[in-house]
Amino acid sequence: MTVPRPPVADAFWSGATVVVEPEDPRPGSWAGGPSAQLVDGVWWLAYRLRRPVGEGRGFGNVVARSDDGVRFEPVVAVGKDRFGAESLERPALVHTPDGRWRLYVSCATPGTKHWRVDLLEAGTVAGLATAEARTVLPGSATEAPKDPVVRWDGTQWHLWASVHPLDDPGATDRMTTEHATSPDGVTWTWHGTALAGTPGGWDARGTRISTVVLDGDRSWALYDGRATAEENWEERTGLARLDGGAFRPVPGGPYLQSPHAPHGLRYADVVALPGGGARWFYEATREDGAHELRTVVVPD
């Protein structure tokens, strides 16, 4: 399979199909945060469902199956109570080289601004429903990790997580993306900041890598960014390229956004297609203010 290229903005929106709709047409009601895999011709998609604040927030993660990458049937659903969490955010679905399945789940600690990441692992996707959760990114009193992107490079595992500083209780929406590696995908070693925003730019308040395409020195990523705290939950998408071990934003962003105000388009993920091109999944703001999960095929 060829290495995906950054998508063309016009085709990314206009050619897309809705995969999962939110529960109801209100701001704060979301279906999104996708993480996709194509294994032996079968599509697998993990995503997050959310209700407005006060009505449940991120109440569950779902893993669904599809033969065509568009029409999905849920196979596994895990709720926030299973993790003792106040809310769940974007999961990361991983198929390991030895054929096992992993679901990395972002969990909010009740009554705090803290987040951690728990791991479910099983021999089949269905087995994730009863797998025992173990914490792999505990965070700390000063940092809250969530929304991991996980990749295997043939030698070791890489993880990029958005990390929120907790030093100022009124500004915990700030975020950078931090990079970690692991020999087994369970125990991680942090290596510092992989992506930070541009002072005074559209992404100054925070950056969250949403997908990484590994291609040696030509590796690149899409990321979610926001300029202010008021843009929290309505991030737009930027493009970054690998430069000296870290990713650097490409000037001129945002790269992708919804046509519907406040223009949120985030959590983009990509899977290369066997015949060339790539299928993208992403979360975007609708005209009514809710968020839907969309997919589009972008040719080479």
Sequence and secondary structure as in RCSB ss.txt:
>XXXX:A:sequence
MTVPRPPVADAFWSGATVVVEPEDPRPGSWAGGPSAQLVDGVWWLAYRLRRPVGEGRGFGNVVARSDDGVRFEPV
VAVGKDRFGAESLERPALVHTPDGRWRLYVSCATPGTKHWRVDLLEAGTVAGLATAEARTVLPGSATEAPKDPVV
RWDGTQWHLWASVHPLDDPGATDRMTTEHATSPDGVTWTWHGTALAGTPGGWDARGTRISTVVLDGDRSWALYDG
RATAEENWEERTGLARLDGGAFRPVPGGPYLQSPHAPHGLRYADVVALPGGGARWFYEATREDGAHELRTVVVPD
>XXXX:A:secstr
        HHHHHHT EEEE  SSSSTT EEEEEEEEEETTEEEEEEEEE  TTTTSEEEEEEEEESSSSS EEE
EEEEGGGGT S B   EEEE TTS EEEEEEEE TTSS EEEEEEEESSTGGGGT   EEEE   SSEEEEEEEE
EE SSSEEEEEEEEE SSTT TT BEEEEEEESSSSS EEEEEEE   TTSTTSSEEEEEEEE  GGG EEEEEE
ESSGGGTT  EEEEEEEETTEEEE TT   B  SSTT  EEEEEEEE TTSSEEEEEEEE TTS EEEEEEEE  
